[in-house]
Amino acid sequence: MSFIKITEQDSFYNDLERKSVRELLEDINTEDQKVALAVRRTIPKIEELVLQIVPSAWHSRFPCMAQPFP
């Protein structure tokens, strides 16, 4: 897996000190939305990982109980 070094990239937002409060808030909101979209695209991989981890963790903690999922 490769990672993009975002701190070393040019900013999409220049001259922040010249922006209004509303512009800054809208820019922050735009960036926050990117996180939600990235998580949405990754949900299948997150699901795979959780299904691998949770059943073994559940069984270790509650060996006498049935697992709460298929």
NULOVO-242215 format. One record per residue: y, x, z of N, C-alpha, C in turn. Coordinates in steps of 0.001 Angstrom, whole numbers. Each point is the difference from the previous one (the first is absolute). Layout:
N
      nyy      nxx      nzz     cayy     caxx     cazz      cyy      cxx      czz
        Y        X        Z        Y        X        Z        Y        X        Z
...
END
This chain:
70
      nyy      nxx      nzz     cayy     caxx     cazz      cyy      cxx      czz
    -1172      853        0     1172     -853        0     1233      897        0
      945     -308     -844     1223      794      -26     1145     -803      613
      928      714      563     1140     -629      642     1280      429     -708
      953     -890      -48     1305      298     -574      917      405     1143
      621     1132     -114      918      474     1041     1357     -677     -207
      165    -1149      630     1209     -784     -237     1254      633      583
     -154      818     1011     1192      615      589      582     1079     -899
     -768      418    -1002      475     1036     -903      458     -572    -1342
       62    -1304      -99      439     -648    -1232     1471     -366      104
      619     -160    -1176     1368     -502       -8       11    -1415      557
     1080     -355      641      125    -1325      602      368    -1035    -1052
     -527    -1212      186      410    -1123     -842     1335     -558      482
      419      438     1166     1205     -538      620      966     1132      296
     1004      112     -815     1008     1045      179     1273     -599      594
      789      845      590     1290     -413      564     -137    -1140     1007
     -936      145      893     -225    -1047      999     1242     -282      834
      785     1031      240     1199     -184      826     1042     -888     -673
     -152     -217    -1288      957     -847     -726     -474    -1438     -160
    -1186     -281      430     -544    -1350     -159      425     -896     1149
       43    -1268     -307      298     -981     1047    -1242     -190      864
      206     -629     1135    -1126     -287      888    -1019     -860     -740
      484     -985     -731     -917     -887     -739     -813      788    -1029
      638      898     -720     -714      807     -996    -1073      862      676
      348      585     1126     -976      812      731    -1191     -846      455
      291    -1178      528    -1074     -880      460     -886     -453    -1153
      614     -303    -1124     -780     -404    -1175     -866     1155     -503
      532     1207       24     -785     1170     -409    -1175      234      946
      247     -147     1290    -1078      151      987    -1070    -1052     -243
      428    -1226     -242     -945    -1086     -248     -819      261    -1261
      621      521    -1031     -715      335    -1238    -1083     1036      269
      345     1019      771     -983     1036      332    -1112     -562      873
      328     -864      945    -1012     -603      872    -1001     -826     -813
      467     -681    -1020     -886     -810     -837    -1019      869     -729
      360     1216     -333     -928      911     -672    -1209      295      885
      236       67     1312    -1099      260      935     -998    -1152      -45
      488    -1223       59     -885    -1170      -11     -815      -44    -1292
      619      316    -1114     -722       -6    -1275    -1056     1101      -44
      327     1153      545     -964     1102       31    -1196     -362      883
      257     -628     1138    -1089     -422      883     -856    -1042     -704
      632     -954     -685     -749    -1046     -710     -962      620    -1012
      460     1003     -734     -851      647    -1004    -1153      765      643
      179      393     1235     -994      827      688     -967     -826      850
      226    -1283      140     -832     -850      860    -1493      124     -310
     -439       34    -1252    -1443      151     -237     -576     1277      622
      703     1099      -79     -479     1248      601       36      -77     1524
     1050     -622      544       92     -167     1455    -1162     -866      486
     -304    -1056     -745    -1113     -882      361    -1318      774       39
     -244      824    -1019    -1223      812      -23     -105      857     1254
     1087      636      347        8      878     1165     -252     -781     1291
      678    -1112      163     -164     -814     1212    -1436     -491      118
     -580     -438    -1114    -1373     -497       52    -1002     1101      312
      344     1232     -286     -871     1119      367      166      377     1474
     1220      -88      499      293      445     1369     -305    -1072     1039
      447    -1209     -232      -73    -1050     1012    -1427     -369      377
     -913     -180     -955    -1351     -369      440     -620     1032      934
      148     1271     -289     -598     1001      880      731       54     1344
     1299     -164      -18      759       -8     1251     -357    -1230      830
     -139    -1141     -648     -351    -1234      698    -1377      143      654
     -956      520     -745    -1356      135      520      -47      993     1166
      791     1062      -85       25      983     1087      561     -601     1283
      980     -861     -146      666     -565     1177     -749    -1206      567
     -569     -801     -904     -688    -1232      416    -1400      -57     -629
     -919      843      435    -1319       72     -652     -819    -1280       95
      256     -845      965     -795    -1223      172      569    -1185     -774
     1190      140     -526      663    -1129     -662      -99      130    -1514
      -63    -1149     -635       18      -19    -1473     1391      433     -472
       19      583    -1181     1285      395     -570      772    -1255     -429
     1331       -3      153      794    -1185     -297      311     -183    -1480
     -731      703     -866      260      -84    -1438    -1308      288     -723
     -101     -393    -1258    -1254      225     -742     -267     1460     -250
END
